[in-house]
Amino acid sequence: MIALTRRGITASVAGLTLAASLAGCGLGASVVGLHDAPAERTDAAPLNVDGAEKVAARVLDAAAAARGATGTAAAKAQSEVLAGAALAQAKAATRLGTVTASDPLQQSSDPEVVAVSSGKAWPRAILVGTLDKASKTQTLHVLMSASATEPFKVHASVPMLPGTSIPAIGDLAVGSPLVKPTDKAGALFTPIQALTGYASGLNYPKPTVNKSIPTTDAYATALRSSTAAQVRSLGKLATLSQKHTVVPDNTIAFRLADGGTVTFGQLVRKDVITANKAAKELVIPGTYSKLIGKTKANKSITINSLENLVMVVPATGTTSTVGADEQIVSATAE
């Protein structure tokens, strides 16, 4: 079983299908209504639990409809209920026709509030968890309202990795402070530092290892395995490089009870396969040939993807990556 609790959130060994690299209805604004600002208390969360759950259920249902939209309706529908990393991913998936029934925003939602941002300042955010009963996959969603005139939108939706958990975030009645991407405070690293360290540790063929930011989680392990298989298949005819880069504007973090953070981030990954002199041409795999528009390349193949992450950055010890997925954005060949 996967249990959602407000003191902590845990995913069991229920499977998550990893899409490792190189392995292969218009909506009106009324569906995400605004909510009044809280009373003049600076120590209170802007929404109570019931209010936050109602907002989350409405917005996630609207987001599911937007993710399933096609054609010219998709762009308008998605921009009304999605933003940040979630919108970037949705645009790519819609453009490429890769929105699947297993997509976390294609499932009916029964969200449970894990955290709400504290105080009455803007932006305001809600962190909720949902469980897809069919696949037993638990997903974390961040909903945010940028100002009193802006509705809540989904900024991130990331499936949790098997066997992972998030520590206690704090009292829901008080709320949890939002943490700026460059704010370290009581955490081991700032959100940006943690994401950058993880990205550097994934680079290939020359990763930069930081023992305090391990890359031993299920996503990193699957990606590394897939990369190794691709390198073996290329042999001496071509080389593979992988570069992971943080998207700073798509970073959101909540303060944990111990002073650390739960950080949501997005990376851009660039995979480049370069032919050596001995190779006459590169045969482009079917998955990518449809995207590129040809089946062979003379010099190189470049594949760009988005990687969505959830990291726990504690006050002491080491970070842990507890959620991840990815989405191909584009591919080119020379």
DOPA-71853 format. One line per field, with one value per residue (C-alpha): residue number from 0; residue in three letters; x, y, z. Coordinates in steps of 0.05 Angstrom, whole numbers, plus 5000, padded with zeros to 4 digits. Example, Ala and Ser with C-alpha at 12.3 -4.5 7.8 and 13.67 -1.06 7.14 Angstrom:
2
i 0:1 .
aa ala:ser .
x 5246:5273 .
y 4910:4979 .
z 5156:5143 .
# end
This chain:
334
i 0:1:2:3:4:5:6:7:8:9:10:11:12:13:14:15:16:17:18:19:20:21:22:23:24:25:26:27:28:29:30:31:32:33:34:35:36:37:38:39:40:41:42:43:44:45:46:47:48:49:50:51:52:53:54:55:56:57:58:59:60:61:62:63:64:65:66:67:68:69:70:71:72:73:74:75:76:77:78:79:80:81:82:83:84:85:86:87:88:89:90:91:92:93:94:95:96:97:98:99:100:101:102:103:104:105:106:107:108:109:110:111:112:113:114:115:116:117:118:119:120:121:122:123:124:125:126:127:128:129:130:131:132:133:134:135:136:137:138:139:140:141:142:143:144:145:146:147:148:149:150:151:152:153:154:155:156:157:158:159:160:161:162:163:164:165:166:167:168:169:170:171:172:173:174:175:176:177:178:179:180:181:182:183:184:185:186:187:188:189:190:191:192:193:194:195:196:197:198:199:200:201:202:203:204:205:206:207:208:209:210:211:212:213:214:215:216:217:218:219:220:221:222:223:224:225:226:227:228:229:230:231:232:233:234:235:236:237:238:239:240:241:242:243:244:245:246:247:248:249:250:251:252:253:254:255:256:257:258:259:260:261:262:263:264:265:266:267:268:269:270:271:272:273:274:275:276:277:278:279:280:281:282:283:284:285:286:287:288:289:290:291:292:293:294:295:296:297:298:299:300:301:302:303:304:305:306:307:308:309:310:311:312:313:314:315:316:317:318:319:320:321:322:323:324:325:326:327:328:329:330:331:332:333 .
aa met:ile:ala:leu:thr:arg:arg:gly:ile:thr:ala:ser:val:ala:gly:leu:thr:leu:ala:ala:ser:leu:ala:gly:cys:gly:leu:gly:ala:ser:val:val:gly:leu:his:asp:ala:pro:ala:glu:arg:thr:asp:ala:ala:pro:leu:asn:val:asp:gly:ala:glu:lys:val:ala:ala:arg:val:leu:asp:ala:ala:ala:ala:ala:arg:gly:ala:thr:gly:thr:ala:ala:ala:lys:ala:gln:ser:glu:val:leu:ala:gly:ala:ala:leu:ala:gln:ala:lys:ala:ala:thr:arg:leu:gly:thr:val:thr:ala:ser:asp:pro:leu:gln:gln:ser:ser:asp:pro:glu:val:val:ala:val:ser:ser:gly:lys:ala:trp:pro:arg:ala:ile:leu:val:gly:thr:leu:asp:lys:ala:ser:lys:thr:gln:thr:leu:his:val:leu:met:ser:ala:ser:ala:thr:glu:pro:phe:lys:val:his:ala:ser:val:pro:met:leu:pro:gly:thr:ser:ile:pro:ala:ile:gly:asp:leu:ala:val:gly:ser:pro:leu:val:lys:pro:thr:asp:lys:ala:gly:ala:leu:phe:thr:pro:ile:gln:ala:leu:thr:gly:tyr:ala:ser:gly:leu:asn:tyr:pro:lys:pro:thr:val:asn:lys:ser:ile:pro:thr:thr:asp:ala:tyr:ala:thr:ala:leu:arg:ser:ser:thr:ala:ala:gln:val:arg:ser:leu:gly:lys:leu:ala:thr:leu:ser:gln:lys:his:thr:val:val:pro:asp:asn:thr:ile:ala:phe:arg:leu:ala:asp:gly:gly:thr:val:thr:phe:gly:gln:leu:val:arg:lys:asp:val:ile:thr:ala:asn:lys:ala:ala:lys:glu:leu:val:ile:pro:gly:thr:tyr:ser:lys:leu:ile:gly:lys:thr:lys:ala:asn:lys:ser:ile:thr:ile:asn:ser:leu:glu:asn:leu:val:met:val:val:pro:ala:thr:gly:thr:thr:ser:thr:val:gly:ala:asp:glu:gln:ile:val:ser:ala:thr:ala:glu .
x 5000:5020:5000:4987:4995:5000:5060:5099:5088:5115:5117:5125:5160:5100:5129:5144:5157:5218:5225:5301:5334:5355:5315:5269:4773:4777:4770:4744:4778:4718:4742:4799:4765:4801:4798:4796:4859:4866:4850:4903:4946:5018:5027:4970:4968:4928:4881:4854:4859:4788:4794:4861:4834:4775:4820:4868:4813:4783:4849:4875:4811:4817:4890:4872:4823:4875:4929:4881:4863:4887:4897:4887:4847:4906:4950:4895:4868:4937:4960:4897:4912:4986:5049:5124:5152:5082:5066:5133:5124:5051:5069:5123:5079:5021:5065:5096:5032:5061:5007:4991:4936:4987:5005:4995:4950:4907:4882:4820:4843:4827:4882:4907:4940:5011:5030:5007:5051:5051:5032:4992:5046:5045:5058:5018:5025:4993:5030:4984:4992:4949:4949:4933:4901:4912:4987:4998:5038:5037:5047:5064:5033:5050:4994:5011:4977:5024:4979:4910:4885:4915:4881:4918:4953:4992:5066:5093:5068:5121:5112:5148:5201:5191:5209:5218:5188:5184:5197:5147:5136:5102:5035:4984:4948:5011:5037:5106:5149:5164:5239:5273:5317:5379:5360:5399:5376:5377:5385:5447:5444:5401:5349:5390:5454:5421:5392:5457:5496:5449:5452:5528:5529:5487:5531:5565:5620:5649:5603:5621:5608:5587:5580:5528:5485:5483:5455:5438:5362:5319:5315:5390:5405:5358:5386:5458:5440:5407:5466:5515:5473:5473:5548:5558:5514:5553:5619:5677:5634:5605:5608:5553:5552:5498:5491:5440:5424:5378:5320:5323:5254:5220:5247:5198:5215:5178:5213:5214:5203:5278:5299:5313:5271:5230:5251:5216:5260:5268:5329:5342:5380:5418:5440:5488:5511:5571:5597:5671:5711:5702:5627:5595:5529:5485:5420:5367:5322:5248:5225:5269:5267:5194:5210:5269:5239:5294:5325:5399:5449:5519:5550:5508:5440:5417:5359:5331:5289:5260:5272:5225:5252:5233:5291:5294:5349:5358:5391:5447:5470:5457:5402:5355:5316:5246:5209:5228:5202:5221:5193:5227:5222:5258:5310:5354:5405:5463 .
y 5000:5072:5117:5192:5226:5299:5287:5253:5222:5155:5113:5038:4992:4998:5004:5067:5059:5100:5130:5130:5167:5133:5071:5088:5417:5490:5511:5576:5613:5599:5528:5554:5607:5655:5653:5709:5729:5703:5743:5790:5735:5730:5662:5627:5589:5625:5566:5515:5442:5435:5498:5475:5406:5436:5482:5425:5378:5431:5453:5382:5361:5421:5405:5334:5359:5408:5355:5313:5371:5368:5416:5490:5481:5451:5513:5557:5504:5487:5559:5571:5517:5500:5540:5531:5461:5430:5475:5464:5389:5392:5434:5385:5323:5353:5376:5307:5269:5233:5246:5177:5149:5138:5212:5237:5293:5245:5210:5228:5263:5254:5299:5301:5364:5354:5427:5498:5559:5601:5675:5721:5743:5722:5676:5623:5549:5482:5415:5355:5281:5237:5162:5126:5061:5023:5033:5046:5107:5166:5236:5302:5365:5438:5488:5562:5630:5687:5744:5762:5768:5703:5634:5574:5535:5469:5485:5415:5343:5291:5216:5192:5139:5070:5065:5139:5187:5260:5279:5318:5387:5419:5440:5452:5504:5546:5528:5519:5577:5577:5578:5620:5580:5614:5611:5562:5580:5515:5467:5431:5466:5518:5489:5510:5481:5415:5411:5433:5382:5327:5350:5350:5280:5255:5285:5236:5219:5265:5272:5316:5275:5306:5254:5297:5297:5224:5199:5129:5135:5094:5147:5161:5087:5073:5131:5108:5037:5062:5106:5049:5005:5059:5068:4993:4993:5051:5016:5053:5085:5142:5176:5197:5258:5279:5348:5364:5438:5468:5512:5563:5594:5526:5515:5513:5492:5484:5488:5422:5417:5404:5466:5429:5433:5391:5419:5414:5428:5418:5401:5405:5345:5345:5278:5284:5224:5243:5199:5183:5185:5110:5117:5132:5151:5144:5106:5142:5097:5096:5135:5193:5188:5206:5266:5288:5272:5228:5161:5176:5229:5243:5277:5277:5268:5314:5298:5349:5328:5356:5322:5337:5323:5324:5326:5325:5371:5358:5402:5351:5288:5277:5296:5245:5246:5221:5238:5240:5235:5261:5285:5289:5360:5358:5323:5345:5311:5336 .
z 5000:4991:5048:5044:5110:5129:5174:5119:5052:5031:4968:4975:4926:4879:4810:4771:4696:4681:4612:4611:4554:4490:4509:4480:4509:4523:4596:4624:4680:4725:4739:4782:4823:4868:4944:4994:5030:5102:5164:5190:5219:5196:5228:5193:5128:5074:5064:5114:5096:5070:5028:5000:4983:4946:4907:4890:4867:4822:4792:4782:4747:4702:4689:4670:4618:4592:4586:4545:4498:4427:4369:4377:4441:4478:4483:4511:4558:4585:4596:4638:4690:4682:4692:4701:4695:4686:4628:4594:4599:4575:4514:4493:4503:4465:4407:4401:4414:4474:4526:4553:4597:4652:4654:4726:4702:4662:4725:4765:4828:4901:4929:5000:5024:5048:5059:5047:5046:5109:5118:5074:5026:4953:4919:4956:4944:4960:4959:4950:4937:4893:4884:4819:4845:4780:4777:4852:4832:4879:4850:4883:4855:4870:4859:4862:4858:4841:4866:4893:4821:4796:4802:4828:4773:4772:4770:4779:4778:4791:4805:4868:4860:4892:4965:4976:5027:5047:5119:5162:5133:5194:5222:5168:5210:5210:5141:5113:5087:5013:5002:4949:4900:4927:5001:5043:5113:5154:5096:5073:5005:4971:4924:4863:4893:4905:4835:4803:4842:4821:4749:4750:4778:4719:4665:4618:4605:4659:4719:4777:4840:4905:4960:4995:4932:4910:4844:4867:4863:4815:4761:4759:4761:4702:4663:4675:4654:4590:4574:4583:4537:4484:4489:4480:4418:4387:4397:4364:4310:4352:4419:4467:4513:4562:4594:4648:4663:4716:4696:4754:4741:4750:4820:4879:4951:5017:5085:5123:5198:5208:5169:5104:5041:4994:4927:4860:4799:4725:4685:4611:4584:4519:4490:4432:4391:4347:4291:4288:4224:4215:4212:4145:4176:4237:4233:4273:4316:4296:4357:4339:4263:4264:4306:4264:4196:4169:4183:4177:4199:4173:4234:4296:4330:4386:4432:4481:4541:4604:4671:4729:4799:4872:4921:4996:5021:5096:5149:5154:5119:5045:4996:4966:4901:4914:4849:4776:4705:4637:4571:4503:4474:4407:4365:4307:4262:4219 .
# end
